[in-house]
Amino acid sequence: MIAMLVYNSNKAELQEMERQIHDLAACLTEEKWDVSCFSDLNEAEAFCADNPLLHLACYDVTKAGSIDCLSRVRREQNDMLLMLVAEAGMSPMEYVRPDISASSLILRPFRRELLRDKLRDLILKYLESLEQENSSNCFVLETRGGVTSIPYHRIFYMEARDKRIYLRLQDKEYAFYDTMEELERRLPDSFMRCHRSFLVNRRYVEKILLSQGEICLSHGITVPLSRSYRPCFKHFQQEQIWKN
C-alpha cells in the first residue's frame, strides 16, 4: 500500500490532482494506493496529527500558516517525497528550507500537462527508491493490500499475537504472518527481544522498570519485559546511563 497526502486550497486543482494521481498510479504500478485529499488546511493538519505513514505528498504552501504546518508534518514524515504547490510571485526563501526539503515544485498558474509530468516524475522517483531499498533501512511488508515499505525508525515494536505478527507504529498496526525467531534474525541490531512475544526498537526506550517487568517507550507506549530478558536490558540500561 502506497500512502499519499494531497493538500490544495484550490478545489478545482485538487480534483485534477487526485484524478491524475489515480490515473498515473494505475499506469505505473500494480500497488494499491491510499490517497488522502484535503482543500482545508485545518483538516489536513488534523489528519497529519495522527502521524499516519506517508510515502508521498503534494502540498500547497500559498495559504497563511501552511508552511509552518508542513514543517511540523515533516518532522514526523522525514522519509516522504514531497512536491510543493506555490505561486509564481512567492519568494523561494519562503519554502526552500531545510525543514521542508521538497523533492519537486510546481508554480501557479500551471497547465494540466505540466502537472501530469510533475506528478509522474514524483511517482517514478518513489518507485525507483522502492527498488533500491534494502534491509538496512526498511522493513518490507506484504499484506492483502499489497507491499508496504516501512522505515525501521518508524517501528516501535513487533508483537506475536493470535498467530500473527503485529508491527506497531505510533498510532497504527500492521498484521502479517511470520515468526519471532525469523524476525529476530532479520531485523537490525536496534531491535531487541524483550519477551517471547515482543521485539522492541530500543531507539524509543525511555525507561526500563526491571522490578516491574515493563519497558516504557515514547508516546506513552509500554511493552512487557520477561525475566529471561532482564539481564540484556539491565546491561542496555547501564550503557545508556554511561552515555548520558
C-alpha positions, -999 to 999 in steps of 0.1 A, spaced: 0 0 0 14 34 -10 0 63 11 -1 98 -3 -13 132 11 -26 159 -12 -35 193 2 -45 221 -22 -66 251 -12 -79 253 -48 -107 227 -51 -106 226 -89 -68 219 -88 -73 194 -60 -98 174 -81 -75 174 -111 -45 163 -90 -65 135 -74 -77 123 -109 -42 124 -124 -26 106 -94 -50 77 -96 -46 75 -134 -8 76 -132 -7 51 -103 -27 27 -123 -4 31 -153 29 30 -134 24 4 -107 2 -25 -96 4 -14 -60 -28 -2 -42 -28 35 -33 -44 53 -4 -47 90 -15 -60 114 12 -71 147 -3 -79 180 15 -87 215 5 -90 228 40 -57 234 59 -72 226 93 -85 193 81 -51 184 65 -33 193 98 -58 172 118 -52 142 95 -14 146 99 -17 150 137 -24 112 139 10 106 123 -1 83 95 26 66 75 30 87 43 52 79 13 44 109 -9 28 143 -6 17 172 -27 13 203 -6 0 238 -12 22 264 6 3 295 -5 -21 299 24 -11 316 57 2 290 82 6 262 56 44 263 56 45 261 94 20 232 93 41 214 67 72 219 88 55 201 117 44 173 94 79 170 80 94 163 114 75 131 116 74 123 79 110 129 70 111 100 45 82 110 23 88 125 -12 73 160 -13 60 182 -42 51 218 -33 25 239 -50 34 276 -48 26 309 -65 49 323 -91 51 356 -72 62 340 -39 98 343 -28 116 309 -29 130 318 5 96 311 19 96 274 11 132 265 1 141 255 37 159 226 53 129 217 74 107 214 43 131 196 20 109 193 -11 117 170 -40 97 189 -66 79 222 -72 51 234 -94 42 271 -97 8 285 -104 -6 291 -129 2 257 -144 -11 237 -173 -26 202 -169 2 187 -190 28 202 -167 10 189 -136 9 154 -151 46 155 -159 55 167 -124 33 140 -107 47 113 -130 83 123 -121 74 123 -84 58 88 -85 86 74 -106 112 87 -82 94 70 -54 91 37 -73 128 39 -81 136 44 -44 115 13 -36 136 -8 -59 168 4 -42 156 -1 -6 171 -30 13 170 -44 47 194 -18 61 167 9 63 133 -5 56 110 -34 66 91 -46 35 57 -59 45 34 -79 22 -3 -80 30 -35 -83 11 -33 -46 4 0 -50 -14 36 -43 -5 43 -16 21 78 -3 28 82 9 64 113 26 76 128 8 106 129 41 126 91 44 125 86 10 141 81 9 179 78 -28 184 66 -61 169 43 -84 188 33 -120 182 -5 -123 189 -33 -145 177 -9 -165 153 2 -133 135 28 -106 140 16 -71 147 40 -43 137 33 -12 157 39 24 146 30 53 169 -8 51 162 -12 22 137 -7 -15 135 1 -38 105 -6 -75 108 12 -102 88 24 -138 91 59 -146 103 77 -159 134 95 -140 161 126 -162 156 128 -153 119 122 -116 127 149 -116 154 173 -129 127 163 -104 100 158 -72 120 188 -48 126 205 -46 159 183 -17 171 156 -43 178 159 -63 210 139 -93 222 122 -84 255 96 -111 258 88 -143 239 61 -123 221 78 -89 218 107 -73 199 112 -37 208 130 -9 190 155 4 216 156 39 200 122 45 216 131 32 251 127 59 277 126 39 309 132 3 319 114 -9 350 133 -41 358 114 -49 391 80 -44 374 89 -62 342 80 -33 319 96 -11 293 83 24 288 86 38 253 79 73 240 43 85 234 31 66 265 36 31 249 46 2 272 57 -34 265 64 -63 288 99 -73 299 101 -110 308 125 -123 335 147 -142 310 155 -109 290 161 -87 320 199 -91 321 201 -78 285 181 -48 293 199 -42 326 231 -40 305 214 -18 280 202 5 308 237 8 322 251 16 288 225 45 284 233 58 319 270 58 310 264 76 277 243 103 294 
